[in-house]
Amino acid sequence: MKKKFFLAALLSVFLARSMAQLAPPTGQTFNFTLQDCINYAYEHQDTVINARLDIKSTDYRIKEIIGGGLPQLNGGAQFQDYLKIPTTLIPGDFVGAPGTFIPVKFGVKYQSSLYADINQLIFDGSYVVGLQARNTYRELSQRNYTRSKIDANVNVTKAYYQVLVSDEQIKLLDANLAQLKQQLDQTTAQNKQGFVEKIDVDRLAYQFNALQTQRENIVRLLALNYQLLKFQMGMPIDDNLTLKDKLVDVKIDENLAGLNTDTTFYKNRVEYNLFETQVKLNGYDVKRRKAAFLPSLSAFGNFTSSYQNNSFGSLYSNNFPAMYVGLRLNVPIFNGFQRTNQLRQTEITLQQSQNNLYRLKDALNLQASRARIVFFNGLQTLNSQRRNQELAREVLRVTKIKYQQGVGSSIEVTQAQTALEDADNRYIQGLYDALVSKVELDKAYGRIQ
């Protein structure tokens, strides 16, 4: 019985593995450069897609505003069945019975009508201002779309660099592990021959194990960084992504000339452009409130076909048409100073937005100065960490030679190895900080669009 159960279980495992091998992969595979990742985000990132949809929505809103000045045509139909025709009292004087009232029923049992109304706006100040502001509405939505693209660009670039830096960190750890493994093997062999103590082997083994654990942690973080990059791109997590660019290809000190001399860079910032657009819209709002004091003029017309009969079958045999046209002038005279107070509110809002725009200019200048200083400091730190890394590597090399020649101790070798690992970590952190500060610098000077 146990044998049959074992065979059935083994067959089930075999079939499951076979089906898994035949099943198609769930995700696609992409090999992207940084620019490829950014372009992918422009097409798939949720915030960018929604901002692009806002542009379409704004276009429909503009068409709605324009439609308010086009002829407005409405039609309808009506049918009435007088279950009891209304009675009207007329003076008896009409029939020779003064002082009395005679009940008379006017009308027929069935009535029906078809009608059409048309209205045409001739002049309305608010409508004219709305037409003037339509391009500004479109400009606002387009600049919001640009801002969403810039945010996506920055987030994707930072995540891309994080992957490259993590990959570089793994390469450094692999080089240190290979070097440490060779040293551990040599020391172990020397211990077996009685040339070194067991504690020297234990020190190296401890250091090797710690470095191996650190590498495994970085590998897991690298996988997480890939997921973060795909998230920023709007790519499904199940898709496979590899990067074409290498860290050595990234030029973090280019295009820095002229940053100190460019005093109008803030005009390239989308945040400044958005505030400018908002000031324009607030100005149009003031004009709209002023236009509310002006008269408005519109034309209207109506055509009605009326049908009446006591017989439902003959209801539509007789038609009694009616038609009229006219003009309607609306002159605002007094509404409790509401229009005046509304105008004052919009004027204050316009002043506030102008003040905010002026303040934003100073804030963007301060942000750019800070980004420039942080970048230069980061660049100097990176260069210093790179030199320290080379020095630590040289110190380790010399320390090993001294140890092998019997004029140094294993503790010195361990300390030199630890110093190199610390220099590597500081270099990796400095590299990432410099890359991120370069992105922030480009954003601060409006070079990312």
C-alpha positions as CSV (number, residue, x, y, z in Angstrom):
1,M,0.0,0.0,0.0
2,K,2.8,2.4,0.9
3,K,4.6,1.5,-2.3
4,K,1.5,2.4,-4.4
5,F,1.1,5.7,-2.5
6,F,4.8,6.6,-3.1
7,L,4.5,5.8,-6.8
8,A,1.4,7.9,-7.2
9,A,3.1,10.8,-5.4
10,L,6.2,10.5,-7.5
11,L,4.0,10.5,-10.7
12,S,2.2,13.6,-9.5
13,V,5.4,15.5,-8.9
14,F,6.7,14.5,-12.3
15,L,3.5,15.7,-14.1
16,A,3.5,19.0,-12.2
17,R,7.1,19.7,-13.2
18,S,6.4,18.8,-16.8
19,M,3.4,21.1,-16.9
20,A,5.5,23.9,-15.3
21,Q,8.1,23.5,-18.1
22,L,5.5,23.6,-20.8
23,A,3.7,26.6,-19.3
24,P,4.6,29.9,-21.1
25,P,6.4,32.6,-19.1
26,T,4.1,35.1,-17.4
27,G,6.2,38.2,-17.9
28,Q,8.0,39.9,-20.8
29,T,11.7,40.6,-21.0
30,F,13.2,44.0,-21.6
31,N,16.8,45.2,-22.0
32,F,16.6,49.0,-21.5
33,T,18.9,52.0,-21.3
34,L,18.1,54.8,-18.9
35,Q,16.4,56.7,-21.7
36,D,14.4,53.6,-22.6
37,C,13.2,53.3,-19.0
38,I,12.2,57.0,-19.0
39,N,10.3,56.7,-22.3
40,Y,8.6,53.6,-21.0
41,A,7.5,55.5,-17.9
42,Y,6.1,58.3,-20.1
43,E,3.7,55.8,-21.7
44,H,2.9,53.5,-18.7
45,Q,3.3,55.5,-15.4
46,D,-0.1,56.1,-13.8
47,T,0.5,59.8,-12.9
48,V,1.7,60.6,-16.5
49,I,-1.2,58.8,-18.0
50,N,-3.7,60.6,-15.8
51,A,-2.0,64.0,-16.6
52,R,-2.3,63.2,-20.3
53,L,-6.0,62.4,-19.8
54,D,-6.4,65.7,-18.0
55,I,-5.4,67.4,-21.3
56,K,-8.1,65.6,-23.2
57,S,-10.6,66.5,-20.4
58,T,-9.5,70.2,-20.7
59,D,-10.1,70.1,-24.5
60,Y,-13.6,68.9,-23.9
61,R,-14.1,71.6,-21.2
62,I,-13.0,74.2,-23.8
63,K,-15.5,72.8,-26.3
64,E,-18.1,73.1,-23.7
65,I,-17.3,76.8,-23.1
66,I,-17.4,77.4,-26.9
67,G,-20.7,75.6,-27.1
68,G,-22.3,78.1,-24.8
69,G,-22.3,80.7,-27.6
70,L,-23.7,78.4,-30.2
71,P,-27.5,78.1,-30.9
72,Q,-29.3,76.2,-28.2
73,L,-32.1,74.1,-29.7
74,N,-34.6,72.1,-27.7
75,G,-37.7,70.2,-28.8
76,G,-40.6,68.4,-27.1
77,A,-44.0,66.9,-27.3
78,Q,-47.0,66.8,-25.1
79,F,-50.2,64.9,-25.0
80,Q,-53.2,65.5,-22.7
81,D,-56.4,63.5,-22.1
82,Y,-59.0,65.6,-20.2
83,L,-60.9,62.9,-18.3
84,K,-63.1,65.7,-17.2
85,I,-63.1,68.9,-19.1
86,P,-62.8,72.0,-16.9
87,T,-65.9,74.1,-16.4
88,T,-65.9,77.9,-16.6
89,L,-68.7,80.2,-15.3
90,I,-69.8,83.0,-17.6
91,P,-72.2,85.9,-16.8
92,G,-75.8,85.2,-17.7
93,D,-76.0,88.6,-19.4
94,F,-74.7,86.9,-22.5
95,V,-77.8,84.7,-22.8
96,G,-80.4,87.0,-21.5
97,A,-80.3,86.0,-17.8
98,P,-78.7,88.8,-16.0
99,G,-77.5,88.3,-12.4
100,T,-76.8,84.6,-13.0
101,F,-73.8,82.5,-14.1
102,I,-73.9,79.9,-16.8
103,P,-71.5,76.9,-16.5
104,V,-69.8,76.3,-19.8
105,K,-67.1,73.7,-20.7
106,F,-64.4,75.1,-23.1
107,G,-62.0,72.8,-24.8
108,V,-61.8,69.3,-26.2
109,K,-61.1,65.9,-24.6
110,Y,-57.7,65.3,-26.4
111,Q,-54.9,67.8,-26.9
112,S,-51.4,67.4,-28.2
113,S,-48.6,69.7,-29.2
114,L,-45.1,69.6,-30.7
115,Y,-42.7,72.5,-30.1
116,A,-39.2,73.7,-30.7
117,D,-37.3,76.4,-28.8
118,I,-34.2,78.1,-30.0
119,N,-31.9,80.5,-28.1
120,Q,-28.9,82.3,-29.4
121,L,-26.5,84.3,-27.2
122,I,-25.6,87.6,-28.9
123,F,-23.5,89.2,-26.2
124,D,-22.4,88.2,-22.7
125,G,-19.2,89.5,-21.1
126,S,-18.6,86.3,-19.1
127,Y,-18.7,84.2,-22.3
128,V,-16.3,86.5,-24.0
129,V,-13.8,86.2,-21.1
130,G,-14.3,82.4,-21.1
131,L,-13.2,82.4,-24.8
132,Q,-10.2,84.5,-24.0
133,A,-9.1,82.1,-21.2
134,R,-9.5,78.9,-23.1
135,N,-5.9,78.7,-24.3
136,T,-4.7,79.4,-20.7
137,Y,-6.8,76.4,-19.5
138,R,-5.2,74.2,-22.1
139,E,-1.7,75.6,-21.2
140,L,-2.3,74.7,-17.5
141,S,-3.2,71.1,-18.2
142,Q,-0.2,70.8,-20.6
143,R,2.2,72.1,-18.0
144,N,0.8,69.8,-15.4
145,Y,1.5,67.0,-17.8
146,T,5.1,68.3,-18.2
147,R,5.5,68.3,-14.4
148,S,4.3,64.7,-14.2
149,K,6.8,63.7,-16.8
150,I,9.6,65.5,-15.0
151,D,8.7,63.7,-11.7
152,A,8.7,60.4,-13.5
153,N,12.0,61.2,-15.2
154,V,13.6,62.0,-11.8
155,N,12.2,59.0,-10.0
156,V,13.1,56.6,-12.7
157,T,16.7,58.0,-13.0
158,K,17.3,57.7,-9.3
159,A,15.9,54.1,-9.2
160,Y,18.0,53.3,-12.3
161,Y,21.2,54.6,-10.6
162,Q,20.4,52.7,-7.4
163,V,20.4,49.5,-9.4
164,L,23.7,50.3,-11.1
165,V,25.3,51.2,-7.8
166,S,24.0,48.0,-6.1
167,D,25.4,46.1,-9.0
168,E,28.8,47.8,-8.6
169,Q,28.7,47.1,-4.9
170,I,28.3,43.4,-5.7
171,K,31.3,43.5,-8.1
172,L,33.4,45.1,-5.4
173,L,32.3,42.5,-2.9
174,D,33.0,39.7,-5.4
175,A,36.5,41.0,-5.9
176,N,37.1,41.2,-2.1
177,L,35.6,37.8,-1.6
178,A,37.9,36.3,-4.3
179,Q,40.9,38.0,-2.7
180,L,39.9,37.0,0.8
181,K,39.2,33.4,-0.3
182,Q,42.6,33.1,-1.8
183,Q,44.2,34.5,1.4
184,L,42.1,32.1,3.5
185,D,43.1,29.1,1.5
186,Q,46.8,30.1,1.7
187,T,46.6,30.7,5.5
188,T,44.7,27.4,6.0
189,A,47.5,25.6,4.1
190,Q,50.1,27.3,6.1
191,N,48.4,26.4,9.4
192,K,48.4,22.8,8.4
193,Q,52.1,23.0,7.8
194,G,52.5,24.7,11.2
195,F,53.7,28.1,9.9
196,V,50.7,30.2,11.3
197,E,48.4,29.8,14.2
198,K,44.8,28.6,14.1
199,I,43.6,32.0,15.2
200,D,44.8,33.6,12.0
201,V,42.7,31.2,10.0
202,D,39.7,31.9,12.3
203,R,40.0,35.7,11.8
204,L,40.0,35.3,8.0
205,A,37.2,32.8,8.1
206,Y,35.1,35.2,10.2
207,Q,35.8,38.0,7.9
208,F,35.0,35.9,4.8
209,N,31.7,34.7,6.3
210,A,30.7,38.3,7.2
211,L,31.6,39.5,3.7
212,Q,29.6,36.6,2.2
213,T,26.6,37.5,4.3
214,Q,26.9,41.1,3.2
215,R,26.9,40.1,-0.4
216,E,23.8,38.0,0.0
217,N,22.1,40.9,1.6
218,I,23.1,43.2,-1.3
219,V,21.8,40.7,-3.8
220,R,18.4,40.7,-2.2
221,L,18.4,44.5,-2.1
222,L,19.4,44.5,-5.8
223,A,16.3,42.4,-6.6
224,L,14.2,44.9,-4.5
225,N,15.8,47.8,-6.4
226,Y,14.8,46.3,-9.7
227,Q,11.2,46.1,-8.4
228,L,11.4,49.7,-7.3
229,L,12.6,50.7,-10.8
230,K,9.8,48.8,-12.5
231,F,7.3,50.4,-10.1
232,Q,8.6,53.9,-11.0
233,M,8.3,53.0,-14.7
234,G,4.8,51.6,-14.4
235,M,6.1,48.2,-15.5
236,P,4.4,45.0,-14.2
237,I,6.5,43.4,-11.5
238,D,6.4,40.0,-13.3
239,D,8.2,41.4,-16.3
240,N,12.0,40.8,-16.6
241,L,14.2,43.9,-16.8
242,T,17.9,44.1,-17.5
243,L,19.9,47.3,-17.9
244,K,22.1,48.2,-20.9
245,D,23.9,51.1,-19.3
246,K,27.0,50.6,-17.1
247,L,28.0,52.8,-14.2
248,V,31.3,53.8,-16.0
249,D,29.2,55.3,-18.8
250,V,27.5,57.8,-16.5
251,K,29.1,61.2,-16.7
252,I,28.2,63.0,-13.5
253,D,30.4,66.1,-14.1
254,E,29.3,67.1,-17.5
255,N,27.2,70.2,-18.6
256,L,28.2,72.2,-15.5
257,A,29.6,75.2,-17.3
258,G,27.5,78.3,-17.2
259,L,25.4,77.4,-14.2
260,N,26.6,80.3,-12.2
261,T,26.0,82.8,-15.0
262,D,22.5,81.7,-15.9
263,T,20.2,84.0,-13.9
264,T,17.0,83.3,-15.8
265,F,17.0,79.5,-15.3
266,Y,13.9,79.7,-13.1
267,K,11.9,80.4,-16.2
268,N,12.6,76.9,-17.4
269,R,11.2,75.4,-14.2
270,V,7.8,73.9,-14.7
271,E,6.8,75.0,-11.2
272,Y,7.4,78.7,-12.2
273,N,5.4,78.2,-15.4
274,L,2.5,76.7,-13.5
275,F,2.4,79.7,-11.2
276,E,2.5,82.0,-14.2
277,T,-0.4,80.2,-15.7
278,Q,-2.3,80.4,-12.5
279,V,-1.7,84.2,-12.3
280,K,-3.2,84.5,-15.9
281,L,-6.2,82.5,-14.9
282,N,-6.8,84.6,-11.8
283,G,-6.5,87.7,-14.0
284,Y,-9.2,86.2,-16.3
285,D,-11.3,85.6,-13.2
286,V,-11.1,89.3,-12.3
287,K,-12.2,90.2,-15.9
288,R,-15.1,87.7,-15.6
289,R,-16.3,89.3,-12.4
290,K,-16.1,92.8,-14.1
291,A,-18.1,91.5,-17.1
292,A,-20.9,90.5,-14.7
293,F,-21.7,94.3,-14.5
294,L,-22.4,94.5,-18.2
295,P,-25.8,93.8,-19.9
296,S,-26.3,90.6,-21.8
297,L,-28.3,90.2,-25.0
298,S,-29.8,87.0,-26.5
299,A,-32.3,86.1,-29.2
300,F,-35.0,83.4,-28.9
301,G,-37.7,81.8,-30.9
302,N,-40.4,79.2,-30.6
303,F,-42.5,77.1,-33.0
304,T,-45.5,75.1,-31.8
305,S,-47.9,72.7,-33.6
306,S,-51.1,72.2,-31.6
307,Y,-53.6,69.5,-32.2
308,Q,-57.1,69.3,-30.5
309,N,-60.1,67.0,-31.1
310,N,-62.7,65.1,-29.1
311,S,-61.9,62.0,-31.0
312,F,-58.5,60.3,-30.4
313,G,-58.5,58.8,-33.9
314,S,-58.9,62.3,-35.5
315,L,-56.6,64.1,-33.0
316,Y,-53.8,64.8,-35.6
317,S,-56.2,65.7,-38.4
318,N,-56.2,69.4,-37.5
319,N,-53.1,71.5,-36.9
320,F,-53.0,74.9,-35.2
321,P,-49.4,76.2,-35.6
322,A,-47.9,79.2,-33.7
323,M,-44.5,80.9,-34.0
324,Y,-42.7,83.8,-32.4
325,V,-39.2,85.3,-32.2
326,G,-37.8,87.9,-29.9
327,L,-34.8,89.6,-28.1
328,R,-34.1,89.4,-24.4
329,L,-31.9,92.1,-22.8
330,N,-30.8,91.5,-19.2
331,V,-29.5,94.6,-17.4
332,P,-28.0,94.0,-13.9
333,I,-29.0,96.8,-11.7
334,F,-28.7,95.9,-8.0
335,N,-28.1,92.6,-6.2
336,G,-27.1,93.6,-2.7
337,F,-23.5,94.4,-3.7
338,Q,-22.8,90.7,-4.3
339,R,-21.1,91.3,-7.6
340,T,-18.9,94.0,-6.1
341,N,-17.8,91.9,-3.2
342,Q,-17.1,88.9,-5.5
343,L,-14.9,91.2,-7.7
344,R,-12.9,92.4,-4.7
345,Q,-12.3,88.7,-3.6
346,T,-10.9,87.8,-7.1
347,E,-8.7,90.9,-7.1
348,I,-7.2,89.9,-3.7
349,T,-6.7,86.3,-5.0
350,L,-4.9,87.8,-8.1
351,Q,-2.6,89.9,-5.8
352,Q,-1.8,86.8,-3.7
353,S,-0.9,84.7,-6.7
354,Q,1.4,87.5,-8.0
355,N,3.1,87.6,-4.6
356,N,3.5,83.9,-4.6
357,L,5.0,84.0,-8.0
358,Y,7.6,86.6,-6.9
359,R,8.3,84.5,-3.8
360,L,8.7,81.4,-5.9
361,K,11.4,83.0,-7.9
362,D,13.5,83.5,-4.8
363,A,12.7,79.9,-3.6
364,L,13.9,78.4,-6.9
365,N,17.1,80.5,-6.8
366,L,17.8,79.2,-3.3
367,Q,17.0,75.6,-4.3
368,A,19.4,75.9,-7.3
369,S,22.1,77.3,-5.1
370,R,21.7,74.5,-2.6
371,A,21.6,71.8,-5.3
372,R,24.8,73.3,-6.9
373,I,26.6,73.2,-3.5
374,V,25.4,69.7,-2.6
375,F,26.5,68.5,-6.0
376,F,30.0,70.0,-5.8
377,N,30.4,68.7,-2.3
378,G,29.2,65.3,-3.4
379,L,31.6,65.3,-6.3
380,Q,34.6,66.2,-4.0
381,T,33.5,63.6,-1.5
382,L,33.3,61.0,-4.3
383,N,36.8,61.8,-5.5
384,S,38.1,61.7,-2.0
385,Q,36.5,58.3,-1.4
386,R,37.9,57.0,-4.7
387,R,41.4,58.0,-3.6
388,N,40.8,56.5,-0.1
389,Q,39.6,53.3,-1.8
390,E,42.8,53.1,-3.9
391,L,45.0,53.8,-0.8
392,A,43.2,51.1,1.2
393,R,43.7,48.6,-1.6
394,E,47.4,49.5,-1.7
395,V,47.7,49.3,2.1
396,L,46.2,45.8,2.0
397,R,48.6,44.7,-0.7
398,V,51.7,46.0,1.2
399,T,50.4,44.5,4.5
400,K,50.0,41.1,2.9
401,I,53.5,41.2,1.5
402,K,54.8,42.1,5.0
403,Y,52.8,39.3,6.6
404,Q,54.1,36.8,4.0
405,Q,57.6,37.9,4.7
406,G,57.2,37.5,8.4
407,V,57.5,41.1,9.3
408,G,53.8,41.8,9.8
409,S,50.9,40.3,11.8
410,S,47.7,38.7,10.8
411,I,45.9,41.4,12.8
412,E,47.3,44.1,10.5
413,V,46.1,42.2,7.5
414,T,42.6,41.8,9.0
415,Q,42.5,45.5,9.8
416,A,43.7,46.4,6.3
417,Q,41.0,44.2,4.8
418,T,38.3,45.8,7.0
419,A,39.6,49.2,6.0
420,L,39.2,48.3,2.4
421,E,35.7,47.1,2.9
422,D,34.8,50.3,4.7
423,A,36.4,52.4,1.9
424,D,34.4,50.4,-0.7
425,N,31.2,51.0,1.2
426,R,31.9,54.7,1.6
427,Y,32.8,54.9,-2.1
428,I,29.5,53.3,-3.1
429,Q,27.5,55.6,-0.9
430,G,29.4,58.6,-2.2
431,L,28.8,57.5,-5.7
432,Y,25.1,57.2,-5.2
433,D,24.9,60.5,-3.4
434,A,26.8,62.2,-6.3
435,L,24.5,60.6,-8.9
436,V,21.4,61.7,-7.0
437,S,22.7,65.2,-6.5
438,K,23.4,65.5,-10.2
439,V,19.8,64.6,-10.9
440,E,18.6,67.2,-8.4
441,L,20.9,69.8,-9.9
442,D,19.5,69.1,-13.4
443,K,16.0,69.4,-12.0
444,A,16.8,72.6,-10.1
445,Y,18.1,74.3,-13.3
446,G,15.1,73.1,-15.4
447,R,17.2,70.9,-17.6
448,I,14.8,68.0,-17.2
449,Q,11.7,68.5,-19.4
